[in-house]
């Protein structure tokens, strides 16, 4: 029969090894949207926003599958990048996607954002401006945080079992000795 200590270590290796391996291989897809919208009259300033569910090292904006801008993260808690494209024109209109890098691993590309510049009087533009809704919601963050918390709870239980076993062995070894330091059987 296996001692409790060996089983505890095996369970700990299984719990810690697999999720860590999966986290290194998979980064969630970022989402992309334009402010104030993705269909704008020409001449209106536009900013493309890219958001990741995790802190990134670098964000990249691509237009029609060509890299146009990289933004390095200067903060330990930043999860979004802003790309200022200037005023909407025939040159800024097009298909945009973004991706981010964490520890030399690139995420999948975001959904495609279609930025359109329309010929319209700016005073009538507010009725036709639409906005792309973000792909990640607060609910998805809550689910992943719940999974992480459950995993942390399992790890704490396993560590508690290991410490409890070591404490019990130490206590039983100490109680079998006499005050002079000899075992009771000697």
KEMARDREN-865935 format. One line per field, with one value per atom (N, C-alpha, C): residue in one letter; atom name; x, y, z. Coordinates in nm, 4 decimals, padded with zeros to 6 digits. Example, Ala and Ser with C-alpha at 12.3 -4.5 7.8 and 13.67 -1.06 7.14 Angstrom:
<markes>
kolti	a a a s s s
balum	N CA C N CA C
X	01.3190 01.2300 01.3200 01.2850 01.3670 01.2900
Y	-00.5690 -00.4500 -00.3300 -00.2250 -00.1060 00.0030
Z	00.7800 00.7800 00.7800 00.7080 00.7140 00.7870
</markes>
This chain:
<markes>
kolti	x x x x x x x x x x x x x x x x x x x x x x x x x x x x x x x x x x x x x x x x x x x x x x x x x x x x x x x x x x x x x x x x x x x x x x x x x x x x x x x x x x x x x x x x x x x x x x x x x x x x x x x x x x x x x x x x x x x x x x x x x x x x x x x x x x x x x x x x x x x x x x x x x x x x x x x x x x x x x x x x x x x x x x x x x x x x x x x x x x x x x x x x x x x x x x x x x x x x x x x x x x x x x x x x x x x x x x x x x x x x x x x x x x x x x x x x x x x x x x x x x x x x x x x x x x x x x x x x x x x x x x x x x x x x x x x x x x x x x x x x x x x x x x x x x x x x x x x x x x x x x x x x x x x x x x x x x x x x x x x x x x x x x x x x x x x x x x x x x x x x x x x x x x x x x x x x x x x x x x x x x x x x x x x x x x x x x x x x x x x x x x x x x x x x x x x x x x x x x x x x x x x x x x x x x x x x x x x x x x x x x x x x x x x x x x x x x x x x x x x x x x x x x x x x x x x x x x x x x x x x x x x x x x x x x x x x x x x x x x x x x x x x x x x x x x x x x x x x x x x x x x x x x x x x x x x x x x x x x x x x x x x x x x x x x x x x x x x x x x x x x x x x x x x x x x x x x x x x x x
balum	N CA C N CA C N CA C N CA C N CA C N CA C N CA C N CA C N CA C N CA C N CA C N CA C N CA C N CA C N CA C N CA C N CA C N CA C N CA C N CA C N CA C N CA C N CA C N CA C N CA C N CA C N CA C N CA C N CA C N CA C N CA C N CA C N CA C N CA C N CA C N CA C N CA C N CA C N CA C N CA C N CA C N CA C N CA C N CA C N CA C N CA C N CA C N CA C N CA C N CA C N CA C N CA C N CA C N CA C N CA C N CA C N CA C N CA C N CA C N CA C N CA C N CA C N CA C N CA C N CA C N CA C N CA C N CA C N CA C N CA C N CA C N CA C N CA C N CA C N CA C N CA C N CA C N CA C N CA C N CA C N CA C N CA C N CA C N CA C N CA C N CA C N CA C N CA C N CA C N CA C N CA C N CA C N CA C N CA C N CA C N CA C N CA C N CA C N CA C N CA C N CA C N CA C N CA C N CA C N CA C N CA C N CA C N CA C N CA C N CA C N CA C N CA C N CA C N CA C N CA C N CA C N CA C N CA C N CA C N CA C N CA C N CA C N CA C N CA C N CA C N CA C N CA C N CA C N CA C N CA C N CA C N CA C N CA C N CA C N CA C N CA C N CA C N CA C N CA C N CA C N CA C N CA C N CA C N CA C N CA C N CA C N CA C N CA C N CA C N CA C N CA C N CA C N CA C N CA C N CA C N CA C N CA C N CA C N CA C N CA C N CA C N CA C N CA C N CA C N CA C N CA C N CA C N CA C N CA C N CA C N CA C N CA C N CA C N CA C N CA C N CA C N CA C N CA C N CA C N CA C N CA C N CA C N CA C N CA C N CA C N CA C
X	00.0846 00.0000 00.0892 00.0477 00.1247 00.1045 00.2116 00.1928 00.1207 00.0568 -00.0210 00.0657 00.1916 00.2824 00.3024 00.3226 00.3426 00.2178 00.1014 -00.0237 -00.0449 -00.0138 -00.0299 00.0571 00.1793 00.2703 00.2199 00.1708 00.1177 -00.0014 -00.0927 -00.2091 -00.1648 -00.0690 -00.0181 00.0442 00.1208 00.1819 00.0755 -00.0278 -00.1345 -00.2075 -00.2409 -00.3156 -00.2361 -00.1098 -00.0289 00.0273 00.0617 00.1273 00.0390 -00.0779 -00.1624 -00.2120 -00.2713 -00.3176 -00.2044 -00.0884 00.0243 00.0642 00.0658 00.0987 -00.0032 -00.1299 -00.2344 -00.2272 -00.1960 -00.1904 -00.0771 00.0352 00.1463 00.1112 00.0253 -00.0049 -00.1218 -00.2110 -00.3337 -00.3525 -00.3709 -00.4088 -00.5454 -00.6370 -00.7690 -00.7603 -00.8544 -00.8613 -00.8943 -00.8255 -00.8607 -00.9858 -01.0427 -01.1512 -01.1163 -01.1817 -01.1457 -01.2723 -01.2629 -01.3743 -01.3188 -01.4016 -01.3603 -01.4412 -01.3755 -01.4446 -01.4350 -01.5401 -01.6765 -01.7607 -01.7108 -01.7856 -01.7063 -01.7605 -01.6867 -01.7398 -01.8546 -01.9054 -01.9171 -01.8261 -01.8167 -01.8074 -01.8548 -01.8334 -01.6841 -01.6398 -01.4992 -01.4678 -01.3497 -01.3080 -01.3244 -01.3939 -01.4131 -01.2917 -01.2317 -01.1207 -01.1687 -01.0844 -01.1200 -01.0041 -01.0398 -00.9430 -00.9862 -00.8934 -00.9234 -00.8725 -00.9597 -00.9280 -00.9164 -00.8130 -00.7964 -00.7845 -00.8601 -00.8589 -00.8271 -00.7494 -00.7194 -00.7699 -00.8040 -00.8490 -00.7334 -00.6109 -00.4928 -00.3992 -00.3067 -00.2064 -00.1136 -00.0854 -00.0065 00.1309 00.2230 00.3548 00.3543 00.2854 00.2802 00.1483 00.0901 -00.0298 00.0081 -00.0504 -00.0233 -00.1558 -00.1595 -00.2747 -00.2351 -00.3217 -00.2976 -00.4113 -00.3754 -00.4754 -00.4603 -00.5678 -00.5704 -00.4488 -00.4231 -00.3187 -00.1753 -00.1571 -00.0239 -00.0094 00.1042 00.1291 00.1448 00.0729 00.0889 00.1407 00.1028 00.1474 00.1646 00.2763 00.2956 00.2986 00.2339 00.2350 00.2874 00.3944 00.4497 00.3760 00.3573 00.2885 00.3882 00.3578 00.4460 00.3896 00.2787 00.2119 00.1960 00.1956 00.1780 00.0315 -00.0596 -00.2020 -00.2816 -00.2161 -00.2853 -00.3331 -00.4603 -00.5168 -00.5774 -00.5504 -00.6035 -00.5007 -00.5118 -00.4238 -00.5111 -00.4695 -00.5424 -00.4554 -00.5145 -00.4444 -00.5139 -00.4482 -00.5044 -00.4764 -00.5803 -00.5635 -00.5802 -00.6188 -00.6436 -00.7856 -00.8038 -00.9375 -00.9694 -01.0955 -01.1396 -01.1258 -01.0628 -01.0446 -01.0433 -01.0231 -01.0157 -00.8912 -00.7879 -00.6669 -00.6844 -00.7629 -00.7829 -00.8939 -00.9860 -01.0930 -01.0326 -01.0900 -01.0404 -01.0717 -01.0070 -01.0276 -00.9138 -00.9473 -00.8487 -00.8655 -00.7523 -00.7511 -00.6365 -00.6450 -00.5343 -00.5021 -00.3828 -00.3376 -00.2388 -00.2150 -00.1241 -00.0263 00.0826 00.1893 00.2066 00.2225 00.2542 00.3662 00.4795 00.5954 00.6292 00.6453 00.6847 00.5819 00.4580 00.3500 00.2437 00.2049 00.1051 -00.0335 -00.1298 -00.2703 -00.3240 -00.4410 -00.5071 -00.5497 -00.5729 -00.6180 -00.7613 -00.7940 -00.9301 -01.0224 -01.1504 -01.2459 -01.2086 -01.2553 -01.2241 -01.3162 -01.2565 -01.3310 -01.3294 -01.4451 -01.4561 -01.4757 -01.3761 -01.3848 -01.4239 -01.5359 -01.5874 -01.5951 -01.5540 -01.5708 -01.6774 -01.7825 -01.8933 -01.8976 -01.9506 -01.9704 -02.1016 -02.0936 -02.2166 -02.1858 -02.2875 -02.2759 -02.2551 -02.1522 -02.1204 -02.2360 -02.3182 -02.4298 -02.5353 -02.5423 -02.6393 -02.5757 -02.4485 -02.3769 -02.4186 -02.4605 -02.4868 -02.5967 -02.6879 -02.7949 -02.7452 -02.6348 -02.5878 -02.4663 -02.4104 -02.2915 -02.3308 -02.2635 -02.2853 -02.1545 -02.1650 -02.0452 -02.0407 -01.9216 -01.9035 -01.9038 -01.9797 -01.9833 -01.8675 -01.8089 -01.6950 -01.7331 -01.6363 -01.6601 -01.6478 -01.5670 -01.5519 -01.6412 -01.7091 -01.7978 -01.7454 -01.8042 -01.7679 -01.7984 -01.9022 -01.9390 -01.8262 -01.7575 -01.6502 -01.5323 -01.5062 -01.4008 -01.4395 -01.5662 -01.6120 -01.5972 -01.6266 -01.6140 -01.4684 -01.3785 -01.2365 -01.1799 -01.2213 -01.1748 -01.2264 -01.3484 -01.4029 -01.3230 -01.2843 -01.2022 -01.0674 -01.0068 -00.8769 -00.8879 -00.9952 -01.0141 -01.0355 -01.1109 -01.1317 -01.0000 -00.9183 -00.7877 -00.6984 -00.7013 -00.6224 -00.6685 -00.7988 -00.8515 -00.8016 -00.7981 -00.7478 -00.6000 -00.5240 -00.3813 -00.3620 -00.4392 -00.4273 -00.4637 -00.5656 -00.6021 -00.4901 -00.4295 -00.3203 -00.2011 -00.1671 -00.0550 -00.0855 -00.2101 -00.2499 -00.2366 -00.2722 -00.2582 -00.1108 -00.0248 00.1191 00.1740 00.1406 00.1885 00.1323 00.0035 -00.0574 00.0080 00.0392 00.1057 00.2447 00.3196 00.4538 00.4461 00.3497 00.3337 00.2970 00.2072 00.1649 00.2827 00.3642 00.4807 00.5811 00.6020 00.6965 00.6478 00.5189 00.4606 00.4687 00.4397 00.4439 00.5877 00.6846 00.8256 00.8709 00.8305 00.8674 00.8051 00.6838 00.6174 00.6742 00.7452 00.8034 00.9400 00.9917 01.1224 01.1033 01.1997 01.1990 01.2613 01.2463 01.3081 01.4583 01.5276 01.6725 01.7110 01.6140 01.6447 01.6537 01.6286 01.6341 01.4945 01.4866 01.3568 01.3097 01.1806 01.1263 01.1623 01.1878 01.2231 01.3654 01.4552 01.5986 01.6237
Y	-00.1181 00.0000 00.1244 00.2268 00.3507 00.4335 00.4949 00.5856 00.7124 00.7778 00.8986 01.0065 01.0144 01.1160 01.0986 00.9757 00.9504 00.9837 00.9500 00.9796 01.1300 01.1996 01.3451 01.4120 01.3661 01.4244 01.3942 01.2731 01.2380 01.3263 01.3460 01.4315 01.5753 01.6236 01.7592 01.7754 01.6763 01.6848 01.6856 01.6060 01.6027 01.7363 01.7904 01.9164 02.0333 02.0409 02.1557 02.1401 02.0199 01.9992 02.0244 01.9687 01.9790 02.1205 02.1922 02.3277 02.4205 02.4075 02.4924 02.4660 02.3391 02.3032 02.3623 02.3559 02.4084 02.5610 02.6277 02.7734 02.8211 02.7465 02.7867 02.7737 02.6765 02.6529 02.7357 02.7798 02.8421 02.9798 03.0769 03.2105 03.2405 03.2936 03.3259 03.4327 03.4293 03.5233 03.6631 03.7662 03.9033 03.9487 04.0588 04.1162 04.2578 04.3012 04.4266 04.5071 04.6381 04.7264 04.8655 04.9466 05.0818 05.1836 05.2931 05.4039 05.5258 05.5919 05.5809 05.4764 05.4056 05.3024 05.2514 05.1532 05.0985 05.1464 05.2145 05.2768 05.4261 05.5029 05.6457 05.7299 05.8521 05.9446 05.9751 05.9931 06.0270 06.1586 06.1631 06.2838 06.2744 06.1718 06.1539 06.0787 06.1236 06.0494 05.9131 05.8125 05.6774 05.6155 05.5376 05.4629 05.3173 05.2282 05.0852 05.0356 04.9664 04.9119 04.7608 04.7059 04.5612 04.5257 04.4252 04.3833 04.2354 04.2016 04.0622 04.0302 03.9057 03.8693 03.8542 03.8628 03.8509 03.9687 03.9916 04.0969 04.0540 04.1438 04.1105 04.1750 04.1208 04.1814 04.2773 04.2357 04.3161 04.2897 04.3967 04.3848 04.4248 04.3574 04.3882 04.4124 04.5203 04.5490 04.5171 04.4420 04.4069 04.4613 04.5078 04.5513 04.4613 04.3900 04.2981 04.2055 04.1474 04.0480 04.1002 04.2316 04.2897 04.3653 04.3455 04.4154 04.5641 04.6437 04.7877 04.8550 04.8063 04.8708 04.7647 04.7727 04.6930 04.7878 04.7489 04.8284 04.7409 04.7851 04.7129 04.7571 04.6645 04.6943 04.7478 04.8614 04.9218 04.9065 04.8357 04.8206 04.6728 04.6405 04.5010 04.4610 04.5540 04.5197 04.5599 04.6039 04.6527 04.5360 04.5426 04.4363 04.4897 04.6159 04.6701 04.7612 04.7702 04.8582 04.9466 05.0724 05.1704 05.2059 05.1961 05.2295 05.3495 05.4644 05.5880 05.5896 05.5832 05.5790 05.7152 05.8149 05.9464 05.9539 06.0324 06.0523 05.9435 05.9006 05.7979 05.8503 05.7696 05.8032 05.6727 05.6831 05.5605 05.4787 05.5456 05.4751 05.4017 05.4561 05.3903 05.2871 05.2968 05.1971 05.0631 04.9545 04.8217 04.7194 04.6035 04.4912 04.4870 04.4907 04.4934 04.3721 04.3226 04.2172 04.2461 04.1927 04.2107 04.0779 04.0704 03.9564 04.0072 03.9282 03.9723 03.8611 03.9023 03.8093 03.8096 03.6899 03.6733 03.5701 03.6082 03.5192 03.4432 03.5169 03.4629 03.3688 03.3730 03.2941 03.3900 03.3733 03.4610 03.4011 03.4875 03.4467 03.4232 03.3603 03.3585 03.5002 03.5240 03.6564 03.6803 03.8066 03.8456 03.8246 03.8436 03.8485 03.9683 03.9693 04.0791 04.1985 04.3158 04.4409 04.5088 04.5402 04.6100 04.7581 04.8392 04.9833 05.0461 05.1178 05.1782 05.3294 05.3959 05.5407 05.5696 05.6372 05.6633 05.8115 05.8390 05.9783 06.0241 06.1080 06.1565 06.2868 06.3676 06.4917 06.4565 06.5116 06.4788 06.5096 06.6069 06.6401 06.5302 06.4456 06.3356 06.2026 06.2013 06.0754 06.0015 06.0702 06.0038 05.8993 05.9120 05.8137 05.6837 05.6849 05.5638 05.5010 05.5602 05.5052 05.3830 05.2709 05.1480 05.1098 05.0255 04.9865 04.8349 04.7759 04.6329 04.6023 04.5026 04.4669 04.3749 04.3898 04.3069 04.1591 04.0719 03.9280 03.8656 03.9229 03.8685 03.9457 03.8754 03.9402 03.9196 03.9915 03.9752 03.8338 03.7719 03.6363 03.5371 03.5510 03.4573 03.4744 03.5961 03.6161 03.5486 03.5580 03.4958 03.3443 03.2849 03.1395 03.0974 03.1637 03.1270 03.1537 03.2617 03.2881 03.1819 03.1337 03.0257 02.8977 02.8666 02.7472 02.7615 02.8782 02.9006 02.8899 02.9442 02.9369 02.7922 02.7137 02.5729 02.4966 02.5225 02.4584 02.4989 02.6256 02.6718 02.6022 02.5810 02.5103 02.3674 02.2992 02.1614 02.1582 02.2513 02.2574 02.2804 02.3706 02.3945 02.2715 02.1994 02.0759 01.9728 01.9567 01.8609 01.9031 02.0305 02.0786 02.0616 02.0882 02.0668 01.9210 01.8288 01.6860 01.6478 01.7016 01.6729 01.7259 01.8482 01.9061 01.8302 01.7943 01.7182 01.5827 01.5153 01.3848 01.3991 01.4992 01.5213 01.5547 01.6362 01.6724 01.5487 01.4634 01.3432 01.2477 01.2272 01.1393 01.1933 01.3257 01.3862 01.3680 01.3874 01.3743 01.2302 01.1332 00.9926 00.9483 01.0017 00.9700 01.0292 01.1523 01.2163 01.1460 01.0932 01.0301 00.8926 00.8294 00.6972 00.7069 00.8238 00.8422 00.8734 00.8322 00.8614 00.9975 01.0535 01.1843 01.1858 01.0733 01.0718 01.0670 01.0529 01.0523 00.9146 00.8077 00.6712 00.6246 00.5295 00.4700 00.3852 00.3670 00.2932 00.1456 00.0917 -00.0489 -00.0776 00.0195 -00.0034 -00.0381
Z	00.0000 00.0000 00.0000 -00.0730 -00.0819 00.0439 00.0951 00.2090 00.1643 00.2588 00.2295 00.1646 00.2063 00.1530 00.0019 -00.0439 -00.1871 -00.2668 -00.2152 -00.2832 -00.2888 -00.1795 -00.1768 -00.2818 -00.2948 -00.3941 -00.5347 -00.5583 -00.6890 -00.7259 -00.6317 -00.6563 -00.6823 -00.6063 -00.6259 -00.7644 -00.8098 -00.9423 -01.0517 -01.0348 -01.1353 -01.1385 -01.0198 -01.0139 -01.0687 -01.0362 -01.0780 -01.2180 -01.2576 -01.3857 -01.5052 -01.5096 -01.6288 -01.6550 -01.5583 -01.5900 -01.6310 -01.5691 -01.6049 -01.7497 -01.7885 -01.9255 -02.0225 -01.9892 -02.0752 -02.0848 -01.9723 -01.9753 -02.0647 -02.0698 -02.1540 -02.3022 -02.3382 -02.4782 -02.5296 -02.4445 -02.4922 -02.4316 -02.5168 -02.4737 -02.5333 -02.4547 -02.5095 -02.6181 -02.7082 -02.8200 -02.7681 -02.8173 -02.7782 -02.8529 -02.8091 -02.8879 -02.9280 -03.0329 -03.0987 -03.1247 -03.1063 -03.1398 -03.1681 -03.2303 -03.2680 -03.1893 -03.1512 -03.0838 -03.1732 -03.2025 -03.1506 -03.2208 -03.3200 -03.3895 -03.5067 -03.5791 -03.6916 -03.8279 -03.8288 -03.9515 -03.9228 -03.9806 -03.9480 -04.0742 -04.0649 -04.1767 -04.1892 -04.3093 -04.3297 -04.2598 -04.1983 -04.1278 -03.9768 -03.9272 -03.7824 -03.7271 -03.6138 -03.5529 -03.5011 -03.5171 -03.4736 -03.3961 -03.2959 -03.2152 -03.2176 -03.2470 -03.2387 -03.1034 -03.0331 -02.9009 -02.9112 -02.8507 -02.8424 -02.6949 -02.6529 -02.5123 -02.5024 -02.4013 -02.3728 -02.2321 -02.2065 -02.0723 -01.9732 -02.0212 -01.9348 -01.9625 -01.8730 -01.8922 -02.0055 -02.0976 -02.2162 -02.2095 -02.2896 -02.3066 -02.4261 -02.5340 -02.6550 -02.7269 -02.7814 -02.8644 -03.0064 -03.1029 -03.2434 -03.3148 -03.3942 -03.4790 -03.6227 -03.6905 -03.8296 -03.9160 -04.0325 -04.1300 -04.2517 -04.2825 -04.3954 -04.3947 -04.2733 -04.2470 -04.2559 -04.2528 -04.2460 -04.1147 -04.0477 -03.9221 -03.9501 -03.8704 -03.8877 -03.7617 -03.6429 -03.5193 -03.4112 -03.3350 -03.2139 -03.0952 -02.9866 -02.8638 -02.7510 -02.6858 -02.5708 -02.4444 -02.3531 -02.2279 -02.1258 -02.0675 -01.9674 -01.8271 -01.8126 -01.6833 -01.6501 -01.5224 -01.4812 -01.4729 -01.4999 -01.4907 -01.6141 -01.7189 -01.8378 -01.9246 -01.9669 -02.0503 -02.1797 -02.2125 -02.3370 -02.4022 -02.5337 -02.6106 -02.6985 -02.7120 -02.7943 -02.9136 -03.0313 -03.1543 -03.2171 -03.2176 -03.2731 -03.4232 -03.5035 -03.6484 -03.7137 -03.6358 -03.6944 -03.7487 -03.8526 -03.9102 -04.0125 -04.0129 -04.1064 -04.2489 -04.3317 -04.4739 -04.5525 -04.6816 -04.7614 -04.7239 -04.6700 -04.6287 -04.4955 -04.4040 -04.2740 -04.2784 -04.3720 -04.3828 -04.4222 -04.3696 -04.4046 -04.2984 -04.3083 -04.2176 -04.1158 -03.9879 -03.8804 -03.7896 -03.7409 -03.6387 -03.5451 -03.4245 -03.3312 -03.2635 -03.2088 -03.1316 -03.0287 -02.9245 -02.8195 -02.7864 -02.7218 -02.6853 -02.5341 -02.4775 -02.3366 -02.3283 -02.2746 -02.2576 -02.3857 -02.4941 -02.6253 -02.6876 -02.6400 -02.6991 -02.7500 -02.8775 -02.9378 -02.9239 -02.9010 -02.8934 -03.0336 -03.0445 -03.1751 -03.2127 -03.3393 -03.3843 -03.3408 -03.3210 -03.2849 -03.4045 -03.3789 -03.4898 -03.5780 -03.6991 -03.7911 -03.7650 -03.7538 -03.7419 -03.8789 -03.9287 -04.0567 -04.0260 -04.0580 -04.0376 -04.1707 -04.1693 -04.2922 -04.2781 -04.3811 -04.3903 -04.4941 -04.4523 -04.5455 -04.5814 -04.6992 -04.7424 -04.6832 -04.5826 -04.5192 -04.4490 -04.4378 -04.3634 -04.2160 -04.1511 -04.0121 -03.9186 -03.9486 -03.8591 -03.8570 -03.9611 -03.9642 -03.9263 -03.8939 -03.8724 -03.7461 -03.6438 -03.5164 -03.5276 -03.6214 -03.6360 -03.6978 -03.7728 -03.8410 -03.7749 -03.6730 -03.6092 -03.5271 -03.5555 -03.4782 -03.4123 -03.3143 -03.2423 -03.2320 -03.2473 -03.2317 -03.0829 -03.0411 -02.8994 -02.8673 -02.7491 -02.7112 -02.7042 -02.7384 -02.7367 -02.5984 -02.5103 -02.3765 -02.2821 -02.1979 -02.1028 -01.9626 -01.8697 -01.7297 -01.6836 -01.7394 -01.7020 -01.7310 -01.8458 -01.8782 -01.7825 -01.7380 -01.6381 -01.5072 -01.4678 -01.3439 -01.3495 -01.4635 -01.4767 -01.4618 -01.5347 -01.5257 -01.3872 -01.3231 -01.1872 -01.0920 -01.1126 -01.0298 -01.0460 -01.1678 -01.1927 -01.1231 -01.1330 -01.0676 -00.9163 -00.8610 -00.7156 -00.6709 -00.7475 -00.7129 -00.7169 -00.8186 -00.8283 -00.7110 -00.6745 -00.5600 -00.4318 -00.4169 -00.2996 -00.2939 -00.4082 -00.4124 -00.3743 -00.4269 -00.3944 -00.2449 -00.1865 -00.0419 00.0389 -00.0018 00.0689 00.0627 -00.0543 -00.0692 00.0162 00.0127 00.0953 00.2439 00.2833 00.4223 00.4626 00.3732 00.4030 00.4202 00.3346 00.3460 00.4770 00.5125 00.6386 00.7577 00.7517 00.8606 00.8782 00.7691 00.7774 00.8396 00.7976 00.8529 01.0017 01.0400 01.1812 01.2636 01.2114 01.2831 01.2999 01.1948 01.2041 01.3058 01.3035 01.3977 01.5408 01.5627 01.6964 01.7451 01.6574 01.6991 01.7238 01.6504 01.6736 01.8062 01.8374 01.9637 02.0834 02.0729 02.1871 02.2173 02.1204 02.1453 02.2122 02.2354 02.3013 02.4494 02.5307 02.6742 02.6964 02.8162 02.8424 02.8225 02.8365 02.8189 02.6708 02.5790 02.4378 02.3780 02.4555 02.4025 02.3669 02.2748 02.2410 02.3583 02.3733 02.4866 02.4786 02.3610 02.3459 02.3809 02.4004 02.4263 02.5690
</markes>
